[in-house]
């Protein structure tokens, strides 16, 4: 299969960054680089892990077409966690037993930790393609990495945007059922207040509750009334909340996060009009992400409709760059090389891990839902002092 020249060049640059020529003991006998994926391909994580898997497979196709990694063909071993934390640990152990050199784990932090702990014990580097909790690597240990834009970074960018739009009073809706739905809004609130804004109230919901009438009534009765609402709710909670909010006649602007970057959101019609959300990138003309979109459509025969395919692609390219830089398939060597990667060109831009505690530095894109389409608001890199500590 032919791929756009831009992606081929970018991928080659990423793989060669820091590469060494010496292989570890026995590397010459290796004919394949085995990568494991313990993902939630059924269950509540399917809208995120399934697209990620497509991006990972596209990256592997390109790598193998270019001669593999260190001359080894890349082979992906896929195990379904069924979006269950206990099953995530079970299938991770199966992948360890199959001899994978690195492991990709689920997009939610709880199953990611469950799989990551197993990989950590086996000294196999692991990462989630789109779990964004910044404390994830530290919660597992030195073999665990993040890949996606961290929650505290997203929160700071959303707060910066809200203040730049002149918003003074914010209402925050969170759920304490997951770190993502709890901490990202809290990071937003901390950053928003640090920039001179005022959080007038914090509402709480239970994931899956579907009835937001109490929260909507509370918003209507607030004094002062919020002029911006922020939440990291995602499917099926976000669609239920935004529908009930608008049905009650509340037209306050809503800020979301990467969890709502899905076809469901863009299919909500007028109720989602004007919603702004953060994610890992936007396919501007001439960008690496635009070239990725072309390659994706060529492989799968349909346009890409979510950033999560691209971040899956990114993670596979980062793993390949780490193996090349290590010059070995040894887990500790890959881990050390990964931790030192700088300016790796991937589909969504440039990723740097060096000196970042295994949580990469990325640019954050803001996008608006307009007419059922994704419209680019801009790319943001907040002052580090404005980013709340994880």
GUZA-343466 format. One record per atom (N, C-alpha, C, O, CB): x, y, z. Coordinates in steps of 0.001 Angstrom, whole numbers, plus 500000, padded with zeros to 6 digits. Glycine has a CB too. Layout:
# GUZA-343466
XYZ
...
This chain:
# GUZA-343466
500840498804500000
500000500000500000
500872501242500000
501897501289500680
499051500008501215
500462502252499232
501203503499499178
500657504453500230
499452504514500475
501124504128497771
501584505205500854
501201506160501877
501709507536501511
502661507653500740
501733505738503245
501091508597502051
501540509949501757
502996510145502149
503443509672503194
500665510964502474
503723510847501298
505152511053501536
505428511693502890
506409511349503549
505741511912500440
504575512616503308
504795513316504572
504855512346505735
505723512470506600
503698514342504810
503938511375505771
503938510423506875
505148509526506829
505743509226507864
502681509589506857
505517509096505647
506671508219505547
507927508899506052
508708508298506789
506865507766504118
508127510142505662
509300510883506120
509257511089507624
510262510903508311
509394512232505409
508086511476508140
507954511727509571
508225510474510371
508928510513511381
506570512258509895
507664509350509916
507866508109510648
509326507714510643
509847507257511661
507018506994510058
509999507882509512
511417507542509449
512228508409510396
513126507920511081
511940507693508023
511908509705510434
512632510603511337
512431510188512787
513363510223513590
512174512055511135
511194509793513112
510916509397514489
511701508154514859
512247508067515959
509422509154514689
511761507200513960
512435505945514262
513940506115514365
514598505409515130
512108504915513210
514484507044513603
515933507200513598
516436508087514720
517636508118514993
516381507757512285
515528508818515382
515961509723516439
516620508942517564
515956508182518269
514775510538516975
517899509122517730
518620508465518813
518903506999518587
519339506323519518
517864508611520057
518678506474517399
518878505051517168
520345504672517268
521228505466516941
518331504656515809
520599503442517726
521953502921517821
522051501658516993
521043501018516694
522349502649519289
523256501309516628
523447500196515705
523669498867516404
523590497817515767
524604500479514806
523945498891517703
524301497669518403
523050497025518991
522277497693519677
525335497956519508
522846495755518734
521710495042519284
522091494387520593
523270494167520874
521192494002518296
521075494074521397
521311493363522638
521604491911522364
521515491471521218
520122493495523570
521958491142523403
522273489731523238
521121488983522592
519974489071523031
522615489106524578
521447488252521551
520451487411520911
519505488139519980
518606487515519417
519670486728521937
519683489467519796
518736490197518967
518744489713517523
517722489784516840
519042491673519013
519868489231517061
519972488811515670
519021487655515360
518618487461514214
521405488407515351
518665486882516412
517781485745516192
516311486158516146
515459485362515753
517990484709517278
516006487394516544
514624487855516569
514165488204515155
514824488970514453
514471489073517505
513036487640514746
512503487936513430
511240488777513508
510708489201512482
512224486656512685
510755489022514728
509576489849514870
509625490611516193
510235490179517171
508305488995514783
508964491748516177
508791492550517378
507332492394517777
506431492859517079
509186494070517146
507110491741518897
505759491412519321
505247492488520299
505848492724521347
505722490001519979
504136493127519939
503518494160520753
502153493661521213
501367493163520406
503392495498519966
501870493793522501
500580493366523028
499622494529523177
500041495654523447
500760492677524359
498337494265523001
497314495285523210
496209494682524070
495436493844523605
496746495813521847
496140495118525333
495070494715526242
494055495843526279
494192496773527073
495617494390527679
493037495770525429
492114496886525266
490668496498525492
490298495329525383
492260497471523902
489855497494525808
488420497281525974
487708497399524642
487138498442524325
487837498279526974
487740496332523865
487162496368522518
485669496049522520
484990496211521506
487891495388521613
485165495595523664
483727495513523923
483492496198525268
484423496373526054
483205494005523928
482249496581525524
481963497286526771
482099498783526612
482186499290525494
482879496805527871
482119499502527744
482039500956527702
483254501633527096
483169502796526704
481834501474529067
484398500933527006
485600501528526430
485717501328524921
486640501845524291
486810500956527100
484787500583524349
484873500290522919
484930501538522041
485659501521521049
483701499453522509
484192502642522350
484286503831521480
485664504481521473
485927505357520649
483270504854521908
486545504067522376
487876504679522473
488970503678522108
489885504002521350
488115505224523894
488877502466522645
489913501476522369
489813500890520962
490834500558520360
489838500366523385
488608500760520434
488487500260519059
489130501217518049
489904500760517208
487011500045518704
488842502525518095
489540503432517180
491048503427517387
491807503476516419
489015504837517347
491486503369518639
492922503327518919
493565502129518239
494650502240517668
493177503276520432
492893500981518301
493419499770517665
493608499968516165
494591499492515597
492485498585517921
492675500665515519
492812500923514088
494049501757513792
494768501492512829
491570501625513554
494298502778514629
495489503590514429
496773502810514657
497742502969513915
495455504782515341
496782501971515677
497954501125515950
498240500230514757
499391500086514346
497735500267517221
497198499629514201
497396498716513077
497904499449511838
498723498912511093
496095497991512752
497420500681511614
497923501469510489
499412501753510658
500178501644509701
497139502789510359
499823502116511869
501249502357512125
502070501108511859
503145501183511264
501465502826513568
501571499960512296
502297498703512087
502410498392510601
503457497940510138
501599497542512821
501345498630509856
501399498415508403
502497499275507777
503259498798506936
500030498738507751
502575500527508182
503592501410507619
504998500972508031
505917500955507212
503341502853508060
505150500625509291
506467500192509771
506936498955509025
508083498886508584
506428499911511277
506055497986508885
506436496745508200
506703496984506713
507590496357506133
505340495688508369
505939497886506099
506182498211504693
507535498869504496
508130498777503422
505087499120504164
508028499546505556
509321500225505483
510474499344505970
511599499821506120
509278501503506299
510199498068506215
511263497155506620
511232496756508081
512147496086508559
512566497765506325
510194497157508796
510056496766510187
510840497678511126
511249498774510743
510507495340510364
511039497225512331
511789497953513355
513053497166513652
512980496019514092
510937498167514654
514215497772513416
515499497077513543
515507495801512694
516114494796513063
515785496736515026
514830495865511566
514769494716510678
513767493659511085
513632492642510404
516096494101510586
513062493876512184
512077492911512663
510678493302512207
510305494475512247
512126492803514192
509917492319511778
508513492562511471
507757492790512776
507973492083513761
507900491373510670
506882493768512775
506080494058513964
504801493233513914
504086493236512912
505753495578514064
504520492523515011
503300491720515083
502505492131516314
503051492219517413
503630490200515123
501221492382516125
500351492827517203
499542491656517744
498919490917516982
499417493946516720
499557491493519056
498759490462519732
497670491189520512
497970491962521421
499650489550520686
496415490947520164
495283491701520708
494472490827521666
494120489691521348
494381492225519567
494188491381522838
493355490699523834
492272491659524309
492561492815524618
494215490191525041
491030491192524369
489903492030524788
489723491952526301
489519490870526853
488603491598524067
489800493096526965
489557493144528406
488073493215528737
487685493097529900
490273494333529014
487242493409527712
485795493582527877
485481494778528783
484425494826529414
485165492299528459
486405495741528843
486266496945529668
486103496610531153
485462497346531903
485072497767529193
486687495503531551
486588495035532931
487974495053533578
488942494568532992
485973493606532988
488065495610534779
489366495783535421
490027494447535745
491226494284535518
489215496601536690
489270493494536270
489846492184536588
490320491478535326
491386490863535310
488823491310537326
489523491571534272
489917490948533007
491142491633532415
491933490992531722
488759490991532006
491307492918532677
492477493639532185
493758493051532752
494760492948532045
492379495121532538
493734492665534021
494908492029534622
495137490639534038
496276490243533789
494747491940536145
494058489908533822
494172488545533287
494790488530531901
495715487760531643
492805487879533243
494289489374531003
494798489346529634
496200489943529564
496990489562528699
493852490106528693
496520490873530464
497890491400530493
498876490292530825
499958490225530242
498015492546531515
498508489424531758
499384488300532086
499526487356530896
500604486810530660
498846487537533306
498446487163530151
498516486339528939
499496486934527932
500248486204527287
497123486201528301
499487488248527801
500405488912526880
501847488786527358
502753488568526554
500030490386526724
502060488921528649
503410488715529205
503888487304528883
505029487105528466
503423488953530747
503003486325529081
503365484930528828
503671484681527356
504415483758527021
502244484007529284
503096485507526473
503360485355525039
504634486069524604
505025485986523440
502187485880524236
505285486773525536
506585487360525244
506557488684524521
507437488957523705
507361486426524456
505560489524524800
505528490829524136
506661491714524653
507067491614525811
504162491521524359
507162492582523771
508249493492524152
507718494777524772
508424495435525537
509109493825522938
506476495138524448
505829496330525003
504335496081524968
503845495244524210
506214497638524205
503609496833525812
502175496598525936
501409497916525845
501788498912526460
501857495885527262
500329497904525072
499378499002525016
498181498593525851
497697497466525745
498963499345523539
497696499523526696
496604499187527603
495442500150527405
495539501102526629
497082499216529065
494355499901528103
493079500582527881
493128502094528094
494061502636528687
492047500000528785
492085502751527584
491980504206527665
491470504711529005
491560505910529268
491083504701526584
490938503849529864
490487504285531175
491519503886532218
492183502857532094
489103503685531512
491644504719533254
492774504565534162
492703503281534990
493744502673535242
492849505754535083
491524502848535420
491452501664536283
491922500391535574
492798499707536101
490028501473536778
491372500040534388
491922498878533687
493356499096533215
494127498142533108
491051498535532503
493720500359532931
495106500641532535
496061500316533674
497120499730533452
495265502116532115
495691500693534885
496526500364536046
496592498857536245
497665498313536510
495984501044537317
495452498174536121
495419496724536323
496347496007535353
497078495100535749
493994496197536163
496323496405534091
497228495811533112
498661496269533340
499601495482533232
496785496163531695
498818497555533658
500152498114533830
500924497478534975
502137497292534880
500056499588534054
500232497145536050
500898496502537187
501489495150536778
502580494785537216
499908496317538355
500766494420535944
501268493129535455
502497493342534571
503494492632534704
500162492371534669
502422494326533665
503573494627532801
504756495105533638
505897494718533382
503200495696531744
504492495935534624
505544496446535508
506290495299536191
507520495301536244
504945497392536566
505552494326536711
506184493194537399
507087492398536466
508086491819536891
505120492276537992
506717492379535178
507513491646534189
508586492520533541
509306492057532656
506606491075533115
508702493795533977
509636494767533411
509434494939531911
510381494949531123
511068494343533692
508160495075531550
507768495341530167
507157496739530117
506184496988530828
506757494254529632
507680497656529316
507101499000529236
505686498957528684
505377498188527774
507971499906528366
504830499802529258
503425499819528859
502936501256528814
503489502136529474
502558498976529829
501890501482528026
501283502815527945
499859502692527458
499517501777526708
502093503744527012
499029503630527895
497679503758527366
497703504764526227
498387505785526301
496674504190528474
496952504471525175
496940505400524043
496153506663524361
496452507719523803
496352504724522810
495152506591525245
494363507799525478
493891508004526912
493085508906527145
493187507778524596
494347507220527887
494083507578529281
494862508853529579
496055508945529290
494485506414530271
494176509832530160
494791511154530291
495073511566531730
495483512701531969
493911512178529656
494865510681532687
495151510994534085
496655511167534271
497404510218534042
494608509884535025
497119512343534676
498568512583534714
499302511784535777
500524511647535711
498828514033534939
498573511251536764
499215510462537815
499304508979537467
499811508193538268
498465510630539116
498824508581536294
498826507165535920
500216506535535956
500373505486536581
498243507004534541
501238507122535316
502557506476535354
503083506289536776
503617505232537109
503553507291534552
502931507318537613
503424507219538992
502652506187539790
503208505568540697
503339508571539685
501367505988539468
500543505021540191
500983503590539933
500764502711540766
499089505185539806
501601503353538788
502013501998538421
503495501766538703
503858500802539378
501717501739536946
504345502642538189
505777502464538383
506567502876537164
505992503357536188
506083501034538726
507895502694537202
508777503258536170
508635502653534779
509233503163533832
510176503105536600
507862501581534629
507663501003533299
506357501473532649
506012501035531551
507673499482533389
505640502360533328
504357502826532812
504496504231532247
505111505099532867
503283502795533914
503913504456531047
503963505741530365
502551506195529995
501636505383529851
504852505653529107
502399507500529847
501191508067529245
501497508403527793
502657508478527387
500701509337530026
500451508602527029
500608508989525632
499734510194525292
500111511034524475
500267507816524715
498577510268525919
497596511277525541
497836512588526290
498629512643527230
496180510767525810
497145513631525862
497204514930526507
496653514822527931
495513514402528124
496419515982525691
497450515196528915
497094514995530318
495914515864530743
495684516937530186
498291515289531203
495171515383531738
493977516085532213
494287517477532737
493535518417532480
493301515280533294
495389517622533472
495694518948534023
496073519936532923
495808521132533045
496830518850535048
496689519444531855
496991520300530714
495712520700529989
495535521867529640
497950519593529748
494810519727529759
493524520046529129
492736521048529976
492161522001529449
492693518762528916
492716520825531290
491988521725532174
492506523144532102
491729524098532084
492063521233533589
493828523283532062
494433524617531995
494100525306530674
493815526503530655
495956524523532169
494133524561529577
493825525153528272
492357525576528202
492045526654527696
494146524157527140
491458524730528707
490038525086528704
489781526326529566
488970527180529208
489188523904529208
490476526417530704
490337527597531565
490868528845530871
490253529909530949
491074527382532896
492011528719530189
492582529851529467
491615530338528391
491409531541528232
493933529467528840
491030529406527661
490080529771526617
488859530468527217
488396531480526691
489649528526525827
488338529920528327
487160530520528961
487433531951529397
486599532836529203
486718529687530163
488591532173529981
488921533524530429
489137534457529236
488746535623529283
490174533501531318
489756533952528171
489975534777526990
488653535174526326
488565536203525656
490860534037525991
487618534330526525
486295534646525982
485510535576526907
484373535943526608
485503533361525746
486118535950528022
485481536888528932
484574536265529972
483833536983530643
484711537854528159
484608534949530128
483746534294531102
484277534499532518
485470534345532782
483626532798530791
483361534852533421
483736535163534801
483302534089535796
484010533818536767
483138536486535204
482147533480535559
481551532557536530
481329531188535898
480654531068534875
480218533119537068
481895530170536509
481843528822535942
481088527870536862
481179527952538087
483260528293535688
480340526966536236
479741525824536927
480468524586536446
480700524419535249
478190525719536664
480827523719537380
481562522501537047
480695521295537368
480113521214538450
482909522431537817
480607520361536434
479883519102536642
480886517962536601
481593517788535609
478761518899535566
480950517182537680
481915516092537735
481290514842538323
480235514890538956
483135516499538549
481963513721538101
481602512445538728
482843511895539405
483928511892538824
481029511423537681
482684511437540618
483814510863541341
483994509375541054
484748508687541742
483636511078542827
483288508886540024
483375507466539688
484678507100538992
485117505953539071
482215507076538814
485304508060538309
486602507803537678
487502509019537879
486998510134538017
486437507483536155
488821508832537899
489716509983538000
489515510991536880
489633512195537105
491145509520538003
489212510515535673
489037511408534530
487851512346534725
487969513555534525
488854510598533253
486705511784535116
485502512595535262
485522513443536528
484730514376536664
484282511708535266
486427513123537457
486556513923538672
487655514968538565
487422516148538830
486825513027539854
488846514543538180
490006515422538298
490076516477537205
490463517614537476
491261514606538279
489705516126535965
489837517119534896
488994518368535191
489504519479535049
489420516505533545
487724518229535594
486982519445535962
487609520176537147
487595521406537190
485539519093536291
488157519436538103
488813520093539229
490048520860538775
490306521963539255
489195519067540294
490816520277537847
491960521005537289
491493522275536580
492106523335536712
492751520106536311
490396522151535823
489840523337535165
489499524399536195
489864525563536031
488588522972534343
488796524006537267
488391524969538278
489575525653538943
489553526861539176
487550524291539319
490612524872539247
491797525446539873
492460526459538945
492833527553539369
492790524343540252
492603526084537675
493236526987536710
492359528217536457
492870529333536353
493511526249535384
491049528016536358
490111529115536090
490178530149537205
490224531350536940
488667528582535942
490183529687538445
490274530615539576
491646531270539644
491765532433540029
489979529888540890
492694530513539264
494033531081539234
494176532186538214
495053533041538328
495035530012538954
493296532167537198
493302533204536171
492293534308536456
492018535142535593
493018532592534819
491736534314537678
490823535386538069
489359535075537937
488525535936538216
491108536567537283
489009533860537515
487610533486537385
487023533023538712
487727532935539718
487456532397536346
485732532731538704
485011532332539908
484212531063539623
483395531046538703
484077533472540397
484433530006540395
483622528792540296
482434528948541237
482597528935542457
484460527505540645
481241529096540670
480067529393541495
479486528149542158
478857528243543212
479003530059540653
479696526977541541
479170525739542125
479806524541541423
480262524629540283
477615525682542012
479819523421542145
480292522150541607
479167521138541764
478750520841542884
481603521665542328
478676520609540655
477644519573540692
478260518200540517
479308518055539888
476590519818539611
477606517193541076
478104515830540966
477024514915540394
475836515089540664
478574515316542335
477456513945539606
476545512957539051
477172511582539175
478373511457539412
476205513277537579
476371510570539016
476841509191539004
476871508712537570
475887508864536847
475944508274539879
477968508144537153
478088507714535759
476957506749535404
476679505790536123
479462507048535511
476325507034534283
475232506189533814
473868506562534350
472894505873534048
475510504793534166
473752507642535146
472462507945535783
471407508388534781
470236508052534961
472643509023536833
471758509116533752
470890509519532641
469820510558532987
469244511149532073
470221508319532097
469537510801534246
468572511822534629
469323512964535307
469792512830536437
467470511237535568
469427514081534604
470169515226535113
469241516369535528
469670517521535592
471154515714534065
467981516059535808
467026517113536133
467423517875537386
467232519089537450
465643516526536309
467976517185538394
468387517876539622
469528518841539350
469532519963539856
468803516865540695
470495518408538554
471631519267538237
471179520465537403
471637521586537624
472717518472537489
470287520230536455
469784521318535606
469003522336536435
469151523543536244
468892520756534477
468172521846537355
467419522748538235
468360523578539089
468135524770539294
466459521953539132
469402522955539581
470385523669540397
471057524781539612
471237525887540123
471435522705540929
471433524489538359
472078525492537515
471151526693537305
471587527842537360
472479524877536155
469872526413537064
468910527499536820
468744528409538039
468414529587537901
467552526917536426
468977527852539240
468767528626540441
470003529303540998
469923529954542039
468202527766541463
471132529174540345
472371529736540878
472393531262540769
471892531847539808
473573529145540145
472985531875541776
473186533327541776
474581533609542357
474803533391543548
472054534068542607
475508534084541544
475323534505540146
475166533318539211
475646532220539494
476499535358539691
474496533549538103
474329532514537085
475662532269536397
476368533223536066
473244532917536051
476016531023536179
477261530746535463
477178531185534012
476135531048533372
477596529265535536
478275531710533498
478317532058532072
479152531057531285
479391531243530092
478880533471531880
479596529992531957
480286528884531288
480083527632532134
480092527705533363
481822529192531085
479902526490531486
479764525193532158
480859524286531639
481083524201530432
478347524560531919
481549523602532557
482618522685532137
482370521309532740
481994521187533906
484019523224532563
482584520279531933
482454518897532382
483337518003531537
483645518325530389
480989518427532314
483746516876532108
484442515851531325
483575514613531183
484085513523530923
485786515485531977
482259514775531353
481327513671531112
481458513206529666
481739514000528769
479862514100531420
481254511927529456
481299511370528101
480145510399527932
479252510348528779
482662510662527822
480148509630526856
479009508748526569
478806507721527685
479772507161528205
479216508029525225
477539507478528049
476293508071527535
475852509303528330
474782509855528075
475181507032527555
476676509734529294
476247510795530214
476198512170529556
475243512919529762
477174510845531405
477219512511528764
477231513839528163
476023514074527257
475387515121527379
478508514037527375
475676513155526357
474489513405525522
473227513629526355
472414514496526033
474267512235524568
473061512844527431
471880513010528274
471883514380528952
470852515051529007
471814511896529329
473031514788529462
473121516073530158
472859517242529219
472066518123529550
474490516227530803
473504517272528061
473376518427527171
471952518521526617
471438519624526434
474399518335526013
471313517389526350
469926517414525871
468992518012526925
468148518852526613
469462515993525500
469153517571528170
468273518048529240
468575519509529586
467670520270529930
468424517164530493
469838519893529495
470216521282529754
469546522218528751
468952523226529133
471747521445529693
469644521880527475
469068522726526436
467540522673526455
466876523670526171
469590522303525065
466988521510526790
465525521399526857
464949522292527945
463797522720527865
465110519948527104
465766522572528973
465327523447530062
465503524925529725
465221525791530553
466091523120531330
465964525209528523
466125526587528090
467423527232528512
467571528448528386
465012527388528597
468375526451529012
469673526988529421
470607526962528220
470948525890527719
470274526175530614
471021528132527758
471883528216526583
473318528589526940
474077529012526068
471324529224525606
473700528441528198
475057528733528649
476062527901527859
475852526700527689
475201528459530161
477155528507527368
478168527738526641
478723526590527488
478853526709528706
479310528656526198
479044525490526830
479550524295527495
480928523952526958
481154523929525748
478584523109527305
481847523685527881
483183523202527538
483297521736527933
483024521373529077
484284524050528237
483698520902526992
483925519490527253
485382519144527078
486232520026526949
483071518629526343
485665517863527075
487047517398526914
487090516293525881
486097516032525202
487632516904528261
488238515640525759
488448514709524657
487499513518524653
487327512876523617
489844514214524694
486875513208525795
485962512073525857
484743512221524970
484103511220524646
485522511864527258
484396513447524562
483224513628523695
483614513779522228
482777514126521395
482425514848524139
484871513523521913
485298513565520511
484892512255519847
485723511376519620
486847513799520390
483601512137519540
483076510893518981
481930511208518029
481347512289518104
482605509935520106
481598510279517133
480484510511516207
479175510807516921
478331511528516389
480303509312515312
478994510259518126
477761510511518873
477559512000519118
476465512529518925
477782509760520204
478627512670519547
478532514109519827
478146514886518584
477296515774518644
479857514639520378
478765514559517454
478508515313516230
477141514974515628
476663515657514722
479607515038515208
476527513923516139
475195513561515675
474073514043516576
472917513675516367
475104512091515536
474388514860517574
473375515321518526
472505516448517985
471463516759518562
474041515775519792
472921517058516891
472131518135516314
472297519454517052
473375519758517563
470685517749516300
471231520229517104
471304521593517637
471743521655519095
472356522640519508
469967522260517497
471445520627519881
471766520710521308
473277520787521554
473716521333522566
471185519506522045
474066520243520630
475521520274520796
476167521447520072
477383521623520142
476125518982520299
475379522238519389
475928523362518617
476700524311519537
476182524765520557
474792524129517884
477950524604519158
478772525538519905
479570524939521044
480366525641521667
477925526592520435
479381523652521338
480184523015522384
481648523023521966
481976522651520839
479699521560522657
482521523443522863
483959523458522609
484606522376523469
484290522244524652
484579524868522912
485508521607522873
486165520540523629
487640520470523261
488054520901522185
485481519179523366
488411519924524171
489852519763523971
490156518371523445
489448517411523750
490620520019525282
491213518270522653
491734516955522269
493182517096521835
493811518129522064
490884516325521133
493706516057521209
495145516000520936
495559516609519608
496756516687519334
495598514590520974
494619517047518763
495064517616517497
493932517902516537
492800517456516727
496035516700516847
494259518656515502
493314518980514436
494051518875513101
495198519302512974
492696520415514634
493370518298512111
494011518036510822
494001519275509926
493267519327508940
493313516874510112
494817520270510274
494945521456509439
495587521087508111
496410520172508071
495766522542510153
495239521771507018
495831521461505717
497358521481505764
497963522418506285
495334522448504668
497967520437505216
499420520351505172
500068519790506419
501286519612506453
499971521680504915
499278519507507448
499848518992508695
500080517490508611
499560516810507727
498930519315509877
500879516987509557
501100515545509640
499790514820509915
499588513703509439
502129515217510732
498897515449510682
497613514815510972
496745514722509721
496017513746509544
496875515587512063
496818515725508858
496068515661507600
496586514523506730
495805513824506085
496164517000506839
497900514337506713
498468513228505953
498048511897506553
497756510943505833
499996513330505909
498020511843507879
497539510628508550
496105510315508136
495772509162507862
497625510783510082
495252511348508091
493848511145507722
493743510533506317
492886509686506067
493073512488507783
494611510964505416
494616510403504064
494979508922504097
494346508102503434
495600511171503165
496009508592504879
496439507199504979
495370506338505625
495156505196505220
497734507098505769
494702506883506626
493636506147507300
492510505820506315
492034504687506248
493089506960508497
492097506832505555
490993506611504614
491388505607503537
490559504821503080
490565507937503965
492653505636503135
493104504679502126
493064503256502677
492688502328501961
494526505025501653
493444503077503930
493468501740504519
492074501216504813
491758500070504493
494284501746505788
491233502057505425
489948501579505931
488758501898505034
487646501439505293
489706502157507273
488984502684503979
487919502949503030
486848503893503525
485755503945502961
487294501690502644
487150504650504587
486203505622505122
486972506711505845
488084506472506315
485181504946506071
486399507906505943
487107508975506637
487255508669508126
486413507993508718
486377510302506444
488316509167508712
488496509051510149
487560510035510846
487422511175510401
489976509309510548
486910509604511944
485960510488512608
486276510723514077
485429511231514810
484584509927512484
487483510363514526
487866510614515907
489376510691516036
490101510018515302
487311509530516826
489854511510516967
491292511670517186
491908510422517804
493129510264517775
491560512875518079
491088509530518365
491635508382519078
492316507377518153
493151506595518608
490540507696519847
491976507385516863
492740506535515944
494157507083515806
495127506325515773
492044506453514551
494267508409515725
495580509032515538
496475508865516757
497681508661516616
495418510506515225
495892508951517968
496731508779519147
497163507323519318
498213507051519901
495992509255520394
496359506388518813
496818505003518766
498005504861517831
498985504190518154
495686504074518325
497912505496516671
499027505526515722
500260506136516378
501361505595516280
498645506320514452
500061507270517048
501177507943517724
501907506995518670
503135506906518651
500670509166518500
501139506290519494
501754505440520508
502578504336519874
503664504024520362
500691504840521413
502088503740518802
502863502688518150
504153503246517573
505189502586517637
502039502017517049
504112504440517014
505319505066516486
506300505437517597
507514505357517409
504953506306515682
505775505841518752
506647506123519899
507327504842520373
508522504847520667
505841506763521058
506578503751520449
507172502466520848
508277502070519874
509357501645520285
506092501356520911
507997502212518584
509011501875517577
510245502752517731
511369502264517611
508436502024516161
510049504038517993
511184504944518190
511995504547519413
513223504626519402
510697506390518331
511300504115520482
511994503696521699
512811502434521468
513934502324521961
510996503467522825
512257501478520720
512997500243520412
514226500562519575
515312500043519833
512094499227519668
514054501413518578
515189501803517737
516253502517518559
517446502254518402
514721502705516586
515822503423519438
516775504164520258
517491503243521234
518664503451521544
516068505282521017
516782502221521721
517394501259522642
518341500322521923
519311499847522514
516324500454523357
518073500049520648
518857499077519912
518685497679520455
519573496836520322
520303499456519935
517521497429521079
517308496169521793
515825495967522022
515052496925522012
518073496152523137
515423494710522232
514052494423522633
513964494139524127
512912493728524617
513504493240521841
515035494350524841
515034494193526293
514139495256526930
514234496435526589
516475494286526856
513278494843527846
512304495751528428
512915496946529129
512440498069528959
511455495015529381
513952496729529908
514559497847530635
515254498815529687
515259500023529924
515555497329531672
515842498289528611
516498499151527630
515469500001526888
515694501188526652
517313498310526633
514336499390526518
513277500137525847
512729501209526787
512497502344526370
512143499188525382
512523500848528053
512008501809529030
512913503027529150
512447504166529131
511853501144530393
514226502771529274
515169503881529431
515195504767528187
515247505992528287
516575503347529723
515160504134527020
515171504909525773
513892505718525619
513924506875525199
515350503981524566
512782505109525958
511482505780525881
511479507028526762
511001508086526354
510346504819526306
512010506892527959
512026507992528919
512891509164528436
512769510278528945
512534507495530268
513760508911527457
514629509963526950
514254510502525592
514995511306525027
516000509471526893
513116510080525046
512721510529523704
512402512025523690
511759512551524599
511504509729523212
512862512686522647
512605514109522465
512126514379521044
512657513818520085
513866514933522775
511133515230520915
510669515747519620
510424514641518607
510889514717517470
511679516727519058
509695513618519020
509324512541518103
508133513013517265
507083513350517812
508979511219518886
508293513037515954
507227513462515054
506224512328514878
506576511232514444
507800513900513686
504977512608515218
503910511619515072
502746512278514344
502873513402513861
503458511055516462
501622511593514262
500499512113513484
499949513419514056
499588514323513303
499394511079513419
499885513518515378
499266514699515987
500248515829516234
499852516872516754
498614514322517282
501500515662515886
502483516724516086
503802516187516578
504370515273515979
501961517746517057
504298516750517672
505590516364518228
505392515980519692
504678516655520433
506636517518518086
506039514883520096
505942514386521467
507329514372522094
508294513943521462
505307512967521506
507432514840523332
508686514784524096
508416514140525458
507487514525526168
509301516216524274
509239513158525804
509144512494527104
510280512889528045
510120512832529264
509139510989526916
511400513280527505
512590513523528323
512292514558529411
511829515665529133
513767513997527439
512570514169530646
512408515067531767
510976515343532180
510730516286532932
513054516324531457
510014514541531707
508598514821531954
507912513800532850
506686513803532965
507872514890530655
508690512921533490
508071511947534385
507170510969533682
506184510501534253
507298512646535431
507506510650532425
506795509665531609
505398510129531182
504585509327530722
506680508368532372
505126511441531338
503887512054530840
504300513049529757
504938514052530075
503057512766532008
503961512808528499
504548513606527418
504029515028527342
502920515335527779
504300512937526117
504863515885526777
504465517251526453
503853517247525059
504446516725524115
505680518238526536
502674517827524935
501953517916523668
501266519281523571
501051519952524581
500911516762523540
500933519673522370
500057520818522162
498615520340522329
498289519213521958
500285521466520749
497754521189522883
496334520870523035
495536521611521970
495692522820521802
495826521239524458
494691520897521261
493798521524520282
492427521739520911
491944520893521664
493680520654518997
491804522868520600
490409523102520956
489582523089519677
489972523650518654
490236524453521726
488428522434519765
487546522265518625
486127522625519018
485739522479520177
487612520828518089
485357523094518056
483957523452518304
483046522594517435
483358522314516278
483710524960518026
481913522179518008
480884521496517236
480065522554516510
479442523409517140
479976520603518150
480069522492515194
479341523465514381
478706522753513195
479399522228512324
480279524606513898
477382522745513177
476681522087512083
476991520616511974
476998520059510876
477012522751510800
477247519980513097
477566518557513095
478973518248512647
479313517090512405
476616517833512226
479811519298512531
481193519114512110
482149519636513184
481763520415514056
481448519829510767
483390519194513102
484448519658513990
485126520874513366
485670520785512265
485480518529514265
485094522007514064
485729523234513594
486876523561514538
486710523551515758
484703524418513517
488038523851513969
489224524114514775
489160525508515397
489062526508514685
490491523969513922
489216525569516714
489277526845517421
490709527348517494
490966528541517332
488690526712518829
491649526426517741
493056526795517814
493862525781518594
493313524882519232
493208528158518437
495178525938518534
496109525115519300
496682525952520434
497025527119520245
497245524554518393
496783525346521617
497151526102522805
498282525420523570
498305524198523718
495940526281523712
499209526227524047
500280525773524930
500316526738526114
500948527790526021
501679525715524180
499657526406527220
499572527349528340
500913527529529038
501791526671528949
498532526878529345
501056528626529717
502244528853530552
502314527722531576
501315527436532236
502197530268531264
503475527071531724
503591525961532683
503126526323534088
502633525463534818
505018525489532744
503277527574534469
502866527987535809
501344527964535979
500844527975537104
503398529382536108
500604527933534857
499155527924534911
498587526513534940
497378526341535094
498595528674533737
499433525504534795
498975524123534755
498946523573536181
499989523536536834
499891523255533838
497787523145536684
497712522625538050
498599521397538236
498735520579537326
496268522279538404
499194521273539406
500027520099539712
499155518856539766
498042518915540288
500788520287541057
499626517737539245
498811516514539278
498658515979540701
498004514957540910
499434515436538382
